[in-house]
Amino acid sequence: MLSLIQRVSSASVSVDGEVVGAIGPGLLALVGVEPGDGEAQVARMAERLLGYRVFADEAGRMNRSLADTGGGLLLVSQFTLAADTRSGMRPSFTSAAPPDDAERTFNGLVAVCRARHAAGVETGRFGAHMVVSLVNDGPVTFLLRP
């Protein structure tokens, strides 16, 4: 499981011109599910998403987490993150989990994050063509693995 997280001032995701998820200050997480990802990876990724310290403290240092700030979390499934890009000029998606497995695992991550983060968790729509809009704050972007 991979999550490309971005600290944002705001972010939203639309499907067919309709906003299906939006947050103010917080984290946008683009999530790729790989074969074999299960409950252990979901639990660890949820812990990292909510606890990773990317927000400034009083001294301006990245010392505060999403759990500390109470910001929003926007989770967007993105199978292309799991692509194998090591050779050739076209990505291979054999390193991404099959759609049914990926959807089940992604939904598990959403459920765990919602249970642990009362400040709010929004999502895109699994498998849909989504338009993601964001204002990256910093810019601050990290690739997380469980």
Secondary structure by P-SEA (a helix, b strand, c coil): cccccccccccccccccccccccccbbbbbbbbcccccaaaaaaaaaaaacccccccccccccccccccbbbbbbbbbccccccccccccccccccccaaaaaaaaaaaaaaaaacccccccccccccbbbbbbbccccbbbbbcc
